[in-house]
Amino acid sequence: MTTHLPVTPAWTCGGCGADWPCQTRRCELRAEYQRAPVSLALYLAAQLVDAAQDLSHVPAGHLHHRFLGWTR
């Protein structure tokens, strides 16, 4: 079980304090969803929707890059 889960409403990492998803969690997610990249994108898109409500002051493009841009 990972300690790198989001702490809301700030959307920081509970394991290292970085913006979530942090580098460690990204690596974990890549491994977990290795055979299901579309499922990973759907999971992160759902997280993005939740984060956008909490982080309304953060530009949408930044949130998109943070949550989905690294999955390519």
C-alpha positions, 0 to 999 in steps of 0.5 A, a space after each residue: 500500500 502506498 503512502 503517496 495518496 492525495 491530501 485534499 483540498 490542497 492536493 499534495 502528496 501524503 507521503 512526500 508533500 509534493 504536488 499530487 501525483 508526485 513522481 513516486 506515485 506516477 511511477 507506481 501508477 504506471 506500474 499498476 496500470 501498465 496493461 490498462 493505459 486507458 483506465 489510468 487516464 480515466 482514473 486520473 481524469 476523475 481525480 482532475 475533476 475533483 481537484 479542479 473543484 478544490 483548486 479553482 485558483 489554479 489554471 485548468 491547463 496546469 491541472 491538465 498537465 499535472 494530472 494527465 500530461 505525463 501519461 503519454 
